[in-house]
Amino acid sequence: MKLDVKFELSIYDGEMNPEKLDFRIKQLEVYCHIQNISDDKTKIQLPTLRMGGTTLIWWESKTQIDVKGKGF
């Protein structure tokens, strides 16, 4: 995946704030639109680059992805 646009997205650690989560999702949607990313697999994998702590552990358990790139 080639990233042509500088994109700052903080690490998501699972904070349960609906407004912040909604804003985060909108940021990702805009980024995917600008980068012409329409592949669902890429759209799903992109946010995992900025997950941390228990959120990443939870995500891996739900999707059976490991950080070495296996799975999915």
QUIQUIUR-V835380 format. One record per residue. N is the residue number from 0. RES is the residue in one small letter. NEAR is the number of other ideal C-beta (glycine too) atoms within 10 Angstrom. Layout:
n | res | near
N | RES | NEAR
N | RES | NEAR
This chain:
n | res | near
0 | m | 9
1 | k | 4
2 | l | 11
3 | d | 8
4 | v | 8
5 | k | 5
6 | f | 14
7 | e | 6
8 | l | 13
9 | s | 10
10 | i | 11
11 | y | 18
12 | d | 11
13 | g | 14
14 | e | 9
15 | m | 6
16 | n | 9
17 | p | 7
18 | e | 7
19 | k | 12
20 | l | 13
21 | d | 10
22 | f | 11
23 | r | 17
24 | i | 11
25 | k | 10
26 | q | 15
27 | l | 17
28 | e | 12
29 | v | 12
30 | y | 16
31 | c | 15
32 | h | 10
33 | i | 11
34 | q | 16
35 | n | 8
36 | i | 16
37 | s | 9
38 | d | 11
39 | d | 8
40 | k | 8
41 | t | 12
42 | k | 14
43 | i | 13
44 | q | 15
45 | l | 18
46 | p | 16
47 | t | 16
48 | l | 10
49 | r | 16
50 | m | 17
51 | g | 12
52 | g | 11
53 | t | 10
54 | t | 17
55 | l | 18
56 | i | 12
57 | w | 12
58 | w | 16
59 | e | 15
60 | s | 9
61 | k | 8
62 | t | 13
63 | q | 9
64 | i | 17
65 | d | 10
66 | v | 8
67 | k | 6
68 | g | 8
69 | k | 8
70 | g | 9
71 | f | 11
